[in-house]
Amino acid sequence: MPSADAAEPALTELVANVVGHVPGRHCRTLIEFRPAGVRVEVSDGHPVLPRMPDRDELADGGRGLLLMDAVTDAWCGEARPGGQGKTVWFECRSKTEDGS
């Protein structure tokens, strides 16, 4: 999957999490295009870090981070300095011609 194709659903998931879980629904987004792919960061003022849900196949929600984990090469949620919220980032590496 090209990095842009993977980045789109992952970014959509992070913004949806802001809308659904962050008071005031405010965030800052950084999209950095690199020779090796793309890095996306979404920062907000809510201190609760995302966590992977239990893999309950009958649950009504909670699959977004599983999707993000499946389509990105790496992701993480980190507390911002001074307890001022968090940044969740992901990276999608570009694929070479031979698919590696």
C-alpha positions, 0 to 999 in steps of 0.5 A: 500500500503506498504511503499516502493510501495508508496515511489517509485512513490513519489520519482520519482515525486520529481526527475522529478520536479527537472529535469523539474524545477530546473536550473542545475538539481542538487539535494540531496536525503536522504532516511531514513528507520525507524521502522514505515516506510520511510522518503524521502527528496529531496533538491535542490538550487531552492527557489520556493516551490512546490504548489498543482495545481488547480484541472483542470482535463483538464490541460496537467500537474500538477498532480504529487503532487496530486499523491504524496499527494494520495500515501504518509502519509505526505509531505511538501516543506520547504525553506532551511536556508539562502534562499539556496533552498528548501527541499521537504520531504514525509513519508510513514508509514508501514502498520501492518498485519491488514492493519492499 
